[in-house]
Amino acid sequence: MSVFLRRSCGAALAYAITTQSAFADLTANDVWSDWQAYLGGMGYTVTGDQSVSGNVTTITDFIISLAVPESSDSVQMTIPEVTLTENGDGTVQIVYPESFPVTISGGGEGDSFSGDLLYTNKDLNIVVSGSPDDMAYNYSAASMGFVVNALDLEGEDIPEDSVDASLEITDVSGNARMQIGENRDIVQSITAAGLAYKLVVQDPETGHDININGRLEQLAFDGTTIIPAIFDAADIKAIYEAGFAVNGAFSYTSGSTDIEGVSEDETFSMSSSSKGGRFSGSIDAKRLAYEVSQTGTKLAMTMSELPVPVEINAANTAIVIEVPVLATEEVQPFAFSLNLNDFTMSDVLWGMFDPTGALPRDPATIALNTLGTAKILIDFMDPEVSEQIESGQLEPAELHSLKIKELLISMVGANLTGDGDFTFDNTNTQEFGGMPAPTGELNLQLVGANSLIDKLIAMGFVSESDAMGARMMMGLMAVPGEEPDTLNSKIEFTENGQILANGQRIK
């Protein structure tokens, strides 16, 4: 996780400086010096030969490189020439070549890799205004993107025609403001008409291709970044403790992806689409939070053995996560929610297990909304932590409370709803087999369960004996509600370790 954050944050910030009205006169040397200070402070090595002719400053062999600490991963971007022209009105015009190479390499024993990319742009226009401590970048381009020219995995060259990958963003415009004070504060806003991507990979053993083509429409991004004035770029934890923080939101109005190819001598195709989506996220020294949502999701798939498309649809999908990331002595809040609304399947898929239409085919909904508190015992940004967790050497956290604000499962004619509220005693892990002892209650209501069991028996999915066992368990854990085929259950966990179901002790 720490390596990913280091790469992602560094790459995003490097991009911002190369692609970002007026406040005061600004010189070309101000801009060039700030690039060196900014990227150098982020751990990048920045080199270039500077020459000045009149109002034009030219940087030749402009190289930005990064060696990822404690690994052999590296990224290098080489720009043959960049010109910075003082316009005479306090602004500076930046001109990049229409294409230049980017090389990436890294990996450890047995998994080394390298790649050559070609960055491209058309009608890229960048103007910088302001002062050395308060620069505003305004930019636009007809298109920006990259093409993969070569890949080398584990020392083996991959033939040029076996991999074809590209990405292009069209009608791009944006602005970014960098203010340097106690920290470097960056505010960015970007819009684009569309984003298209393509990936073709050929299996060297069979010669079969897998083709992926996708597109997003009407993209928008707004975000802020705080970069500390002084920090150790090799220590990801120290960066965040020094004040590094990122907050942003990305959205699009529609999207689609098409995949086709051959797997184990069977042809297949899959297409997905949506009517829009949004991703928002933030991270600082205390918390990581993100929310992903999408509307009008549709997935269709065909295979050689099943040429008729199998379709799945969902009106709305969303996931929200908010968690602490650094160890403290304090108990900290967390939250998690998942929503899958109006989920439907095609009649072809239903017909595979319910050809007679015995089960109701109304749209299904699954929703879970929780929040709680926990004491974080480890620093998730420490690169050694994940290995220690996997080996069982560390416990990541202590759970102190959990509140289930909403539980809803509605499908095939049955509905389960519920809520609950619990606290946990981390000094007592013997009572429940290593789990901290809970105190609290869970309230559940199940509607339509007996009717569903009857249908499953008629379909042959459930035997009479299994159904009897299920009904006996429901009778033990629940009581009939006021409405027909309704069961209510109140499960209580007491401080003395007892478990009660509707007032009756079961433990």
N, C-alpha and C positions, 0 to 999 in steps of 0.2 A: 504493500500500500504506500509506503514512504517513497519508494523509487518512482512509482506512478505519479504521486503528487509532485515530486521534484521535477520530473520531466514535463508534466502538464503545465504547471505554473510557469516554469522557465520558458517553455516554448510559446505559451500564450503571451507572456510579457515581451519576449523578443519580437513577436509579430506586431504587437502594439506599437513599439518604437519605430518600426519600419513602415507602418501604414497609418499614423495619426495625422467683428471679429478680432481683431487686433487689439493688443493691450499696450505695446510699446515696440520700439525698433528692435529687430532681432537680426543677428548676423549668421552667415553660414558656419563660421567657426563655433558659434554658440551651439548650433545644432549638432555638429560633428563631435564637439567635446562632451555634450550631454549623452550622445549615443555611447561613447567610450565609458563614461562614468556609470551610466545606467546598466548597460550590459555587463561591464566589468564587475560591478557590485553584485550582480546576480550569479557570478561564477563563470561567465563566458570569457573566452579570450578573444579580443578584438584587435585586428591589425588592418592596416591599409596605408597606402602611400598618398599623402595629401599634397596637392599642388594648387596654386591660386593664379588666376589670370583675370585681372579686372574684377568684375563682380561675380565671377564664377569660381567655385571651389570644386575640384575634381578629386574623388577618392578612387584610386585604382587598386585592383587586387584586394578588395574589401572582403575580409574573411571573418566570419563569426563561428566559433567552435566551442563545444562544451564536452568535457570529459566527465561522465557521471561518477561521483565519488564512490569508492569501494566496489567498483565494477569496471568491466572493460567496455561498457557502452559509451558511444560518442556520437555527436552530431556536428556536421560541418556544412556551412553555407558559404559558397564562394560567389561573390558578385564582381564581375570583371571591372565594372565602372559605375559610379554613382556621381551625379553632378548636383551641386547645391548652388542655386542662383539667387543672389540678392536682388529683389525686384525694385528696390528704390522706394518702396512704400512701407518698409518695416517688416516685410514678409520674405520668406525664403521658399523658392520652388525646388522640389526634389524630383529628379528624373532617374528612374531605374531602367536597365535594359529590358527589352520585351521578353527575354528569357535568360535564365542562368541556372547552373547546376546546384543541387543540394545532395550531399553524401551523408549516409547514415551507416554506422557500423557498431558492433558490440557483441555481447554474449560471453559465456564462459566456456569451459571445456565441453566439447561435443555439441554445442549449440551456437556457434558463432554465426554471424550474419553480416551482410553489408548490402547496401542498396544505393543506386544512383537515380535521383529524381531530377526532372527538369521543371523548374517553376516558370510559368508563363503569365503574361498580362497583356491587355490591349487597352489603349487610351487611358492608362493610369495617370492620374493627376493628383499630386500631393502638395499642399501649401501649408507652411508653418508660420504662425504669427505669435506675438506675445513678447515675453522677456525670458532671459535664461532660467529664471525660477518659476515661470508660469507660461508654458508653451501650449498652444492649441494647434492640433493637426486636423485639417479638413481634407478629405480625399474622395475620389470617385474613380470608377473604372468600368469600361464596357464588359470586361471579363477578367477573372483571375483564376489560376488553377495550377495543377501539376500533372505530369505524366511520369510513370515509372519506366525508366530506360533499361535498367539491369538489376538483377538480384543474384546474390551469391549466398547459399545456405550451407553451413558446415564445410566450407572449402570447395563446394561443387558449384560450378557455373550452371545457372538455369538458362536453357536456350531462350533467345530473345522472343521467339514466337510462342513460347509456352505460357507467358504471363503478359497480360495487357491490362493495365490499371490506370485510371485517370479520374480527376475530379475537376469540375469547373463551376465557378460562381459567376452569375451574370448580373449586370446593372447594379453594381455595388456602390454604395455611398456611405460615408460615416464621418465621425469626428471623435477626437479624444483630447482631453485636456489633462496636462501633467503639471501639478503644482508641487514645488519642492519647498518644504519647511522642515519641521521636525521629522517628518516622513515624506515619502513621495506618494502623493495622492493622484490616482488616475480615474477619470470618469469617461466612459466610452459609450458610443451608440452607433450601431451598424444596421443597415437594411440592404436587402438584395432581392431581385426579382425571382431568382431561381438558383437551385444547386442541383447539378447532375453528376452522377458517379457511375463508373463502369469497372468491372473486374472480370477478366477471363483467365481461368487457370486450367492448364492441360495436365492430365494425369500422365506422367512419363511412361508408365507401364502399359496403359491401355490406349493412350492417345485420345481419350475422350475429354471433351471440354465441359467445364461448368461455367455458365455465363450468369453474371449478376448485373442488372441495370436498375438504377433508381433515380428518383427525383423528388425534391422538395420545392414548394412554391411559396413566394412571399415570406421570406425570412426576415426576422428582426432580432436584434440583441441589444440589451442595455446592461451595463455593469459597472462596478467600482472595484478598485484594487488599492490596497494600502501596502506600500513597500517600506520597511524600516530603513533608516539612513545607514545603520551599521548592523551587520549580522554576519554569521559564518555560513556561507553558501553550502558547505559540506555537511552541516548539521541541520537536518530538516526540522527537528524539534526546536532548536534555537531560533530558527527563522520565525516560527509562529510565536514563540515567547517574546520575540523582539517587536511583535506587532503586525506581522504579515496577515492580511485578511483579503478575501475575495467574495464578492456578492454579485450575482448576475442572473438574467433570465433570457432564455432563447425561445422563440416561437415560430410557427409556420402555419399556413392556412390549409395546405393539403400535401400529401405525400404518397409515393408508390414505389414498390420494389418488385422486380420480376427475376426469378431464378429458374434456370432450366439446365438440364445436363443428364448424365448417365452415372448411375451408382450400382455396382455389382451387376452390370449388364442390363439394368432396368432403367428405362428413361423416366424422367419425372419433370414436373414443372410446378412452380409455386408462385403465386402473386399475392401481394398484400397492398392495401391502400388505407388511407385515413382522410378524414375531413379536417384535419388540423391537429396540432399538438403543442405542448409547452413543456419546457424543462427549466426549472429554477433551482439555484443552489447557492450555498454559502459555506465558507469554512474560515475559522479563525483559531486562536489558541485554545478555545474552550469547546467549540461545537462544530459538527458537520451536519448540515441539513440539506435535503433536496426533495423536490417534488416533480414527478413525471406524470403527465396526463395526456390522453389522446381521445378524440371523438370519432365516431363513425368508422371504427376499425373493421376491415374485412380481409379475410384470409381464404384463398382458394388453392386447392392442390389437386393435381392429377398424376397418376402413375400408370405404368404399362398394364398392370393387372387390374387397374380400376380407372379406365379412361374417362369416366364421368367425373366432373369436378366435385370435390368435397369442400363445402364452404362453411366457414365459421364467421360470425359477426358479433360485434359488441358496440352498443351505443356509446358507452363511456368507460374508460379504464383509467385508474389513477393509483399511484403509490406515493406515500409520504413517509420520510424517515428523518428523525432528528435525534442525534446521539452525541454524547460527550466524547472527546478524543484523547484527552490527557489525564493521567492519574492525579487525583487530589484526595485530601482527607475528607472533603465535603461530599455529601450525597447530592447528586445532580439529576435533573429531570431528563426524560427521553420520551419519544413519541413514535408510534408506528400506525399507519392506516393503509388499508388495501380496499379498493372498490372495483368490482366488475359488474357493470350494470347492463341489463337487457341483453344477455348473452344468448345467441341462437345458433342452431346448427341446421344444415341443409337436410332435406328429407332423405337424401342418399345416405348420409351418415346415420341418421336415426334408423333407417331401414336395416342397417347391419345388425342391430341388436333388438329392434322393436318393429318388425315388419308389419304387424297387425295394427299398430297405432294404439296400443293399450295404455301407454303412458301419456299424460298431458305434455304438450310441447310448447307451453307458454315460455316466454323469455325467462331465463334464469338470472338471479342476482346474488352476488356474494359480497358482503361488506364486513370489515373488521376495523374498529377504531379504538386504539388503546393509548394510554399514557401511563407513565410511572416514574419512579426514581431509582437510581442505582449509584453505587460507589465504584468508580473506575479504578482498577488496581494496576493497570499497565498503561504505557504510552503507546498508542496504536501507530504513531509515527516513527517509532524506533524500528529500524530494519531487522533487528534480531528477534522482535517480539513474535512475529507470525510463526517462525520456526519453533519457538518455545511453547506456543499455544498448541500447535499441532502435535508436539511430542508429549503434551500433558504436563509440562514443567510449570506452567503458569495458569492461574484462573483469571480470566479477563476482567470480571466484575462481580460485585455482590448485588443481588436484586433486593431492594428494600420495599418497594410498593408497586402494585399494578392495578390499574383501573381499566376495565373493559367498558367503554362508553357505549359501544354498539356492536352487536353480533347479529348478522342476518345471513341465512342461507335459504334461498327460495328456489326450488326446482322440482320438476316432475310431480307437481301437485302437492308438495309438502313444504312447510315453512318452519324454520327454527330461528327464534329470536332470543336475545339474552343480553344481560349486563352483569357486571360484577365489580367488586372492590376488595383488594387484599393488601395486607402488609406481611412482611417476611422477617422471621427471626434468624439471622445468620449465625447466631451462637448455638443454634439447635439444628444440626443437620442429620441427627440419628433417627429422628421420628419418622422421616419420610425418605429414607434410603439415600442420604447424601444431599437432598434438596433442602434449602432452608425452610423451616416450618411456617406454613401460611396461617393467617388468621383473617377471616372475612367470609363473604358469601357470594354465590353465583346464582342468578335467577334466570331460568330458561322456560320457554314456552314452545311446544312442538305441536303443530297443526297438520292433520292429514297423514299421520304416520301409519295408522292402522289400514287406511284405505290404500296407501302405497304398498304395504306388505301384502295385502290381498292381491294386488295387481302383479307383484313380483312372483307370488306363488303360482298364479295362473299362467305366467310366462315361463315358468320352470326355472327361474333364476334362484329361487329360495325354496328350500324344502319345508314341509309342514313342521318337522321337528326343530329346524333352525328358527322358523318363525315363532314357534312356541317359546323358545328360549329368549328371543328378542322381546316378546311381549311380557314375559315374566320379569325381565330386567327393567323394562319401562314401568311395570307395576310397582317394582321395588323403589325406583328412583323418582317416580312422579305420581301426581294425583290428577284425576279428571278435572278439566276446566268446565266453565259454564256452557261453552259452545260444544256441539258435537265433534267428536274426534279431535279433542284438544287435551293436551297434557301439560301440567305446570309442575315445575320442580324448583325447589329452593335448597341448594347445597351449602351447608355452613361448615366452616373450619374453625373450631374453637381454640382458645388459648391453651387449653390443657391437652391438645392433640386429638380431640374427638372430631368425627365427621358425622354430620346430621343431614338426612335427606327428608325434607318436609317435617322436621321435628323428631324423626325417628333416627336413633343412633345406628350407624352402619360401620363405625370404627371407634 
